[in-house]
Amino acid sequence: MSEIFKWLKKSEGDRRHDHADVIVLPEIENGAEASPDSSIEAESVPHARPDLECDSRFDINAAEVSVKTVLDPISTVGEQYRILQAKLNLLQQQRGVKRLLITSALPSEGKTFTACCLAGVLSQEKHKKVLLTDADLRMANAWKLLGIKEVGEFKGLSHLLAGEIDAHQALYRSSDSELYFLPAGKPALNPVELLSAPNLQRAANVWDQFDWVVVDSPPIIGLADTNLLASFCDAIILVVLANKTPVKLVNEAIERVGREKICGVILNRMKKLDSSRYYNYYYRQSAKQRLGVGSI
């Protein structure tokens, strides 16, 4: 993570506006290597899981254009998420990580967008069931990015935590993939009380049925929600708005949740590098030729 902070410190005073929409630079720290006598063993062949009972469906093709761009298998920005996916798969093999908390120091840094895209990319791997959980009980937005039309009041996480519904009444499943979505539900008057350990255990019981769980959390600074959620997650990915978020606030956010829980940092809207132009031309052209969809 040291290289991320070197970059942040170097660029903190440079507020340029020629940014790519989203450039993801994951830097996953594997920590201690898995030892031969580790109790966590990687599965060489994915095990089959039964279909989960689910009342509702959504069409990922109706998602916002920015999300669909990331999920495009030949998009440059999507490739950055697939690099992150590869690193996370290694982390899962070494440390059994499967519950990922996505958060940021401050609001409007792109954590919900990142959570939606990461969950979508993870679900593109065969035999993997992925659950995106919107755990922002104050200001939920994931459903908008996924293109789900609001009909009445969403049944979701807040109802599940309160013991008002069963999981199948709140879950949405993508019509053409193994991506599931658990909305936030009705806004909570007291999220901290609702996110108590006994209540969160209800969500954890649902999470256990998936290969990956991506939890979209509220920002860290000023709220207690993230710390409560983090205790039920394996690792945290911190989203940082490049050239915007002060380094001191990034450090404060990390200290609040615990440096040992951070497995990676994503720089959102990082200045586009010249090399990406050549990569985009080479990769997209060769990929389209292989897929038989014509040239650029």
N, C-alpha and C positions, 0 to 999 in steps of 0.2 A: 504493500500500500504506500510505501515511501515515495515511489515515483509519481503517484497521483498527487501527493501533497507538494512535491517539488513543482509540479506543473501548476497547481493551484496558486502557490505563492508567487511563482514567476509571472502569472497572468492576472493576478488579482487587480492590478491597477490598469490593465489594458481592457477597456470596455468597447471593443469593436463590434460591429453589427453584421459582418459578413459570415454568418453562421450557416451550417447545414441545418436542415430541419431537426434531425436527431443523429448524432454520432455517438455510438456506444463504445466506450473503452473499458471493458471489464478487466479488473486485476484481482483475480481470485487468489487468496492466500490459503493454501492447503493446510497450513499449520503443521503439526507433527505428522510425519508420514505414517501410514497404517503399518503396524507392526505385524510380524508373522503370526503372533498369537492373539491378534485382535479379535474381539467378539463379534465385530461387524464383518460379514462376508458378502462380497459382491455376487449378485446372481448372474450367472453366465447366460441363462436363457430367461427372458421375461415370463413370469407366470401368468396364466390366464386368470382374469378376474370376471366374475359374473356381471352382467349388466345391472346398473343401479336403478332402483325404482325412481322415476322422475316424472312429474306431472306436466312440465312445460318444456318447450323447445324454443331455440332462437337460431337465426340464420347469420352465420359469421360474415357472409357476403354482403350483409346490410350494415356492417360496421363502418365507422368513419374511414375516409380514404387514407388517412395517415396510418391507421392500424392495418388496413389491407395492404398497404405498401410494404410494411415490415413483414407481413406473412407471405408476400410474393417470394417464391423460392429463388428468383434471379435478381432480386433487388439488392443494391449495395448496402443499404442500411439494414436490411434483413439479415445479410451475411454477418454483420456485427453481433446481432442477437444469437446467431447460430454458433459463433465463436464462444459467446457466453454460455450457450447451452452445452457445448462440449466441455467447458471447464466445470460446469455444474455437475455433469454426468460423472466426471472424474471425482469430484468432491463427494458425490453420493456413494460411489464405490469405496472410497477411502474412509468416509466418516458416517455413512448412513444418513446423510442429510436429505430431507425431502420436503420439509415445511419451510418455505422461504418468505420472510417478511420484507416487503418493499416499502421503504419510507424515505423521508427527506428531512432536512433540518427545518425548512420553512414551507409554507404553502406555495403552490404554483411553480414547482420545480420539475414537474413531469412524472411524478411517482405513479399516478393512476394509469397514464399512458404506458409507462414502462411495464407495470404489472400486467396490463391487458396484452401487450405485445409478447412479453416473456411467456405468459401462460399459453398464448396461441402457438408460439414456436415450439414449446415443449410438447404440446399436444400433437404436433406433426410427426413425432417419432412413433413408430409402430408399437403397438401393444402397451402404450402408456396412457393411463387415465389421469387427467389433470383437472384440478379444481381451482378456479379463481374465486377467491372470497373477498368481497368488498366489506372490509371491517372499519371503514370510516363512518361511524354512526352519527357523525355531525354533519358531514357534507358529502354525500355519496354521488359519484359521477361515473362509475365504471359502466353502468347500464347504458349511458348515452354513447360512450365510445364503442360499445359492442353493437349498437344499432337496435337495441331492444326498445320497442315502443311502450311507453308507460300506459298501463291500463289499470285505473283505480290505484289502490295501494299495494305496493309490492309486499309479498310475504318474504321475509328474509332472515338474516342473521339475528337481528334484534328480537324477532318473534321466537326464533329457535333458542336463543340464550334465556329468554324469559319462560321457556317451557310451554309456549302456547301452541306450537305446531311440531310436527315431525319433519325430518330433513326432506323427505320426498315432496312435501308441500311447498318447499322453498327453492329447490334446485331447478335450474334450467340446463338443458343439454343442447349443444350445437347439433344441428341437423345432419352434418356431414363429417364429424370428427369426435374424438373422445375428450373434447373440452366441455367441462361443466362450469356453471356459474352460480354462486350463492350471493344474491344481492344483499345489501345492507339492511333492507327492511325499513320500517318507520324510524324517523329520527328519534334518538333517545334523549330524554330530559336529563338523565344522569348516566352518561356512558360508562364512567368509572365503576359505578355500582353494578351496571349490567355486565361489565367485563370482569367480574370477580371470578376466582378460580373455579368454584363449583359450576358456575354458568358456562365458562369457557370449556369445561370438560365435555359439555354437550356438543360443542363444535368440534372438539378434538376427536370425539367418537366418529363423527362424519369424515373428518380428514383422514382417519386411519384407512379408509376404503380406497384411497387414491395413491398413485405412484408419485405424483408431485402435487403440492399445494402451494399456491401463490397467494399471499395475503396482502391486500392493499390496505395500508395502515395510515392513520392521520400523521401529520408532521410531528417531529419529536419535541421541539422546543415549545414550551408553554403548555403542554398537555401531558397527562399521565397515561393516556390510552396505549401508546406504543410499548411502554415498559410492561404493561400487563399482557399485551398480546405476545411480546417477545418471549415471555416465559414459557409459552406453549409452542414456540417455533424453534427450528434447529439453527437457523442462520439468518442474518440480516443483510440485505443489499441496500446500500445508501445511494440515493439519486441526488446528484449535485448539479445545479444549473451553472454551466461553465461561464466564466467571466462575469458572474453575477453574485453567487453566494459567497460571503466573506469566509475566509479560511478559519477565522476564529469561531464562527458559528458551526462550521463543519466539525471542528475539533470538539466543541461543546456538545454537539449532538452525539458524537461517538462516545464521549465520556459518559453521557447520560444512560445510554443503552449498554455500554460495556464494550470495550475494544475487541474482546475475545469473541463477541457475537458477530462482528462484521466480517463477512466473507468476501465482500467486493464492493467497489465503488463504480457507479456509472456516471460519466460526464455527459449531461444532456445539452444539446445544442452547442457542441464544441466547434470551434472554427474549422471549416473544411480545409483539408490538406490538399495540395496540388496532386499528390499521388492518387487520391480517390478518383480524380478525373480519368486517369489512365486505367485504373482498376475497373471503373464502371464501363469503359469502352470495351476492354478486353473480355471481361467476364460476361457481361450481358450479351455481347455479340456471339461469343462462342457458345453460350448456353442456349440462346435462341436458335442457333443453327442446329444444335444437337436435338432440340425439341421440335424442329421443323416448323417454326413460327415466323421465319423470314428474318431479314437483317434489320438493323436499327435504322 
